[in-house]
Amino acid sequence: MYNLAKFEQRFGTRIDIRVAKAEDSQNIFDSQNKAFPTDPTNLSIDKIHDFTDQKEHTFIVGFFDDEFAGYVATHSKKYYPWVNGNSLVVADAYAGRGIGAFLLREAIFSSQKLVMRIFVEKNNYRAIRLYKKFGFLCIQCIPRHYENGDDALVMIKWTFLVNK
């Protein structure tokens, strides 16, 4: 698994990763729309606000020196054995600093399902490299899955050993 010990030693208390609160909705909304400006599945600010109180939807947010640095969103359905990793967004100012790894680690640790499943654009090499470092395996390629015609890779990771 990805080793964050050096990052934690270097940045210590400057980073804060936690479950989102209702007051984080605007930051999540703005980041989502900047990262995915034309995605028809983008959530409204009201939906994000509502989801912060629902058990099956989880937003985990990251702050660096008390500034919003990114979020990860997950969704689980009651009778499915997996949790979906819906999006992982890091603000441009914090890209490459390890925030994405912290967010992903917290999403995996907080999962109450056996498996985490994500979809990632086939040409998003930075994200794919991060997911592979965390032990995700590519199990399928879905042609033309995204609105822009790009293929999606479906990646999974067993989470049950992490939670014990």
Buried (B, 14 or more C-beta within 10 A) or exposed (E): EBEBEEBEEEBEEEBEBEEBEEEBBEBBBBBBBEBBEEBEEBBEBEEBBBBBEEEEBBBBBBBBEEEBBBBBBBBBEEEEEBBBBBBBBBBEEBEEBBBBBBBBBBBBEBBEBBBBBBBBBBEBEEBBEBBBEBBBEBEEEEEEBBEEEBBBBBBBBEBEEBEE
